């Protein structure tokens, strides 16, 4: 099975470490930082430095993949604004929507989001029936990105 992890930061790298056996998964990983390439090379057949919001770069990462896991995060070492979240999450889902017709082997997409989209739960249990009520502008971007991905269903 060919899998691409789009965004190999903390979560993506942990997943790549679990799937680093090439006899099980033919793994491609992406990062936005060239300096991470050396660190990630032992984990995957291919390491690409791309921004998922760039359709041609995202196509390169996903071409031929059977599955993709989106573990996106805005770059930097401090909290970013909702605009940076939009540029990372929403714009990447828009690029994916554009590309899907040209990615016939891509049959499964996993998107890691945040429980922040259920900000109205007030500490209570959250499940699939819980209405999404984003707690802030960041969570609203994440919910919008989930909705864009949901529109990709066929």
C-alpha positions as a Markdown table, in Angstrom:
| # | Residue | x | y | z |
|---|---|---|---|---|
| 1 | Unk | 0.0 | 0.0 | 0.0 |
| 2 | Unk | 1.3 | 3.4 | -0.9 |
| 3 | Unk | 0.6 | 6.1 | 1.7 |
| 4 | Unk | 1.5 | 9.7 | 1.9 |
| 5 | Unk | 1.7 | 11.6 | 5.2 |
| 6 | Unk | 1.1 | 15.3 | 4.4 |
| 7 | Unk | 2.8 | 17.2 | 7.2 |
| 8 | Unk | 5.4 | 15.2 | 9.1 |
| 9 | Unk | 5.7 | 17.3 | 12.2 |
| 10 | Unk | 5.0 | 15.9 | 15.7 |
| 11 | Unk | 2.0 | 13.8 | 14.8 |
| 12 | Unk | 3.0 | 12.9 | 11.2 |
| 13 | Unk | 6.5 | 11.8 | 12.3 |
| 14 | Unk | 5.1 | 9.6 | 15.1 |
| 15 | Unk | 2.9 | 7.9 | 12.5 |
| 16 | Unk | 5.8 | 7.6 | 10.0 |
| 17 | Unk | 7.8 | 5.9 | 12.7 |
| 18 | Unk | 5.0 | 3.3 | 13.1 |
| 19 | Unk | 4.9 | 2.7 | 9.4 |
| 20 | Unk | 8.6 | 2.9 | 8.6 |
| 21 | Unk | 8.8 | -0.8 | 7.5 |
| 22 | Unk | 8.8 | -0.7 | 3.7 |
| 23 | Unk | 7.6 | -4.3 | 3.5 |
| 24 | Unk | 4.3 | -3.1 | 5.0 |
| 25 | Unk | 3.8 | 0.5 | 3.7 |
| 26 | Unk | 5.4 | 2.3 | 0.7 |
| 27 | Unk | 5.7 | 5.6 | 2.5 |
| 28 | Unk | 6.1 | 9.2 | 1.3 |
| 29 | Unk | 6.2 | 12.0 | 3.8 |
| 30 | Unk | 6.1 | 15.8 | 3.4 |
| 31 | Unk | 7.5 | 18.7 | 5.3 |
| 32 | Unk | 7.6 | 22.4 | 4.7 |
| 33 | Unk | 11.2 | 22.6 | 6.0 |
| 34 | Unk | 14.3 | 21.5 | 4.0 |
| 35 | Unk | 16.3 | 21.1 | 7.2 |
| 36 | Unk | 13.9 | 18.2 | 8.2 |
| 37 | Unk | 14.7 | 16.1 | 5.1 |
| 38 | Unk | 17.7 | 14.4 | 6.6 |
| 39 | Unk | 15.9 | 13.6 | 9.9 |
| 40 | Unk | 12.9 | 12.1 | 8.0 |
| 41 | Unk | 14.8 | 10.2 | 5.3 |
| 42 | Unk | 15.1 | 7.0 | 7.3 |
| 43 | Unk | 11.4 | 6.8 | 7.8 |
| 44 | Unk | 10.1 | 6.9 | 4.2 |
| 45 | Unk | 10.9 | 5.9 | 0.7 |
| 46 | Unk | 10.5 | 9.6 | -0.3 |
| 47 | Unk | 10.6 | 12.9 | 1.6 |
| 48 | Unk | 9.3 | 15.9 | -0.2 |
| 49 | Unk | 9.5 | 19.5 | 0.9 |
| 50 | Unk | 6.1 | 21.0 | -0.1 |
| 51 | Unk | 3.3 | 23.2 | 1.0 |
| 52 | Unk | 0.1 | 21.3 | 0.8 |
| 53 | Unk | -1.7 | 24.5 | -0.4 |
| 54 | Unk | 0.3 | 24.4 | -3.6 |
| 55 | Unk | -1.7 | 22.2 | -6.0 |
| 56 | Unk | 1.3 | 21.1 | -8.1 |
| 57 | Unk | 3.4 | 20.2 | -5.1 |
| 58 | Unk | 0.5 | 18.4 | -3.4 |
| 59 | Unk | -0.1 | 16.5 | -6.6 |
| 60 | Unk | 3.5 | 15.4 | -6.7 |
| 61 | Unk | 3.2 | 14.1 | -3.1 |
| 62 | Unk | -0.1 | 12.3 | -3.7 |
| 63 | Unk | 0.4 | 10.9 | -7.2 |
| 64 | Unk | 0.1 | 7.1 | -7.0 |
| 65 | Unk | -0.8 | 7.0 | -3.3 |
| 66 | Unk | -3.6 | 4.7 | -2.2 |
| 67 | Unk | -4.1 | 6.7 | 1.0 |
| 68 | Unk | -3.2 | 10.0 | 2.5 |
| 69 | Unk | -3.0 | 11.2 | 6.1 |
| 70 | Unk | -3.1 | 15.0 | 6.5 |
| 71 | Unk | -1.3 | 16.0 | 9.7 |
| 72 | Unk | -1.0 | 19.7 | 8.9 |
| 73 | Unk | 0.2 | 22.5 | 11.2 |
| 74 | Unk | 1.1 | 26.1 | 10.6 |
| 75 | Unk | 4.9 | 26.7 | 10.7 |
| 76 | Unk | 6.7 | 28.6 | 13.4 |
| 77 | Unk | 7.4 | 28.4 | 17.0 |
| 78 | Unk | 4.5 | 30.5 | 18.4 |
| 79 | Unk | 0.8 | 30.7 | 18.1 |
| 80 | Unk | -0.3 | 32.1 | 14.7 |
| 81 | Unk | -3.5 | 33.9 | 13.7 |
| 82 | Unk | -6.5 | 32.6 | 12.0 |
| 83 | Unk | -5.2 | 33.8 | 8.6 |
| 84 | Unk | -2.2 | 31.5 | 8.9 |
| 85 | Unk | -4.5 | 28.7 | 9.9 |
| 86 | Unk | -6.5 | 29.4 | 6.7 |
| 87 | Unk | -3.4 | 29.4 | 4.6 |
| 88 | Unk | -2.4 | 26.0 | 6.0 |
| 89 | Unk | -5.7 | 24.1 | 6.5 |
| 90 | Unk | -8.4 | 25.6 | 4.3 |
| 91 | Unk | -6.1 | 26.3 | 1.3 |
| 92 | Unk | -4.7 | 22.7 | 1.5 |
| 93 | Unk | -8.2 | 21.2 | 1.4 |
| 94 | Unk | -9.0 | 23.5 | -1.6 |
| 95 | Unk | -5.9 | 22.3 | -3.4 |
| 96 | Unk | -6.9 | 18.7 | -2.6 |
| 97 | Unk | -10.4 | 19.3 | -4.0 |
| 98 | Unk | -8.9 | 20.6 | -7.2 |
| 99 | Unk | -6.6 | 17.6 | -7.6 |
| 100 | Unk | -8.9 | 14.6 | -6.6 |
| 101 | Unk | -10.2 | 14.0 | -10.2 |
| 102 | Unk | -6.5 | 13.5 | -11.2 |
| 103 | Unk | -5.7 | 11.1 | -8.4 |
| 104 | Unk | -7.7 | 7.9 | -9.2 |
| 105 | Unk | -5.7 | 5.6 | -6.9 |
| 106 | Unk | -6.3 | 7.8 | -3.8 |
| 107 | Unk | -9.1 | 5.9 | -2.1 |
| 108 | Unk | -8.7 | 6.9 | 1.5 |
| 109 | Unk | -8.0 | 10.3 | 3.1 |
| 110 | Unk | -7.5 | 10.8 | 6.8 |
| 111 | Unk | -7.5 | 14.4 | 8.2 |
| 112 | Unk | -6.3 | 15.1 | 11.7 |
| 113 | Unk | -8.2 | 18.1 | 13.2 |
| 114 | Unk | -8.8 | 19.2 | 16.7 |
| 115 | Unk | -11.4 | 18.8 | 19.4 |
| 116 | Unk | -11.5 | 22.6 | 19.4 |
| 117 | Unk | -14.2 | 22.3 | 16.8 |
| 118 | Unk | -16.4 | 21.1 | 19.6 |
| 119 | Unk | -15.7 | 24.1 | 21.8 |
| 120 | Unk | -19.3 | 24.2 | 23.0 |
| 121 | Unk | -19.0 | 20.8 | 24.8 |
| 122 | Unk | -17.9 | 22.5 | 28.1 |
| 123 | Unk | -15.8 | 19.5 | 29.1 |
| 124 | Unk | -18.5 | 16.9 | 28.4 |
| 125 | Unk | -18.2 | 13.8 | 26.3 |
| 126 | Unk | -17.9 | 14.4 | 22.5 |
| 127 | Unk | -18.8 | 11.9 | 19.8 |
| 128 | Unk | -20.0 | 11.9 | 16.2 |
| 129 | Unk | -23.4 | 13.3 | 17.2 |
| 130 | Unk | -22.0 | 16.3 | 19.1 |
| 131 | Unk | -22.7 | 19.5 | 17.1 |
| 132 | Unk | -19.5 | 21.3 | 16.1 |
| 133 | Unk | -19.4 | 24.7 | 17.7 |
| 134 | Unk | -15.9 | 26.1 | 17.2 |
| 135 | Unk | -14.4 | 27.7 | 20.3 |
| 136 | Unk | -12.5 | 30.4 | 18.4 |
| 137 | Unk | -11.4 | 31.6 | 14.9 |
| 138 | Unk | -8.7 | 28.9 | 14.7 |
| 139 | Unk | -11.2 | 26.1 | 15.4 |
| 140 | Unk | -13.6 | 27.7 | 12.8 |
| 141 | Unk | -10.9 | 27.3 | 10.2 |
| 142 | Unk | -10.4 | 23.7 | 11.1 |
| 143 | Unk | -14.1 | 23.0 | 10.9 |
| 144 | Unk | -14.3 | 24.8 | 7.5 |
| 145 | Unk | -11.4 | 22.6 | 6.4 |
| 146 | Unk | -13.3 | 19.4 | 7.6 |
| 147 | Unk | -16.3 | 20.6 | 5.6 |
| 148 | Unk | -14.3 | 21.1 | 2.5 |
| 149 | Unk | -12.9 | 17.6 | 2.8 |
| 150 | Unk | -16.4 | 16.2 | 3.4 |
| 151 | Unk | -17.4 | 17.8 | 0.1 |
| 152 | Unk | -14.9 | 15.5 | -1.7 |
| 153 | Unk | -16.9 | 12.4 | -0.9 |
| 154 | Unk | -18.1 | 10.6 | -4.0 |
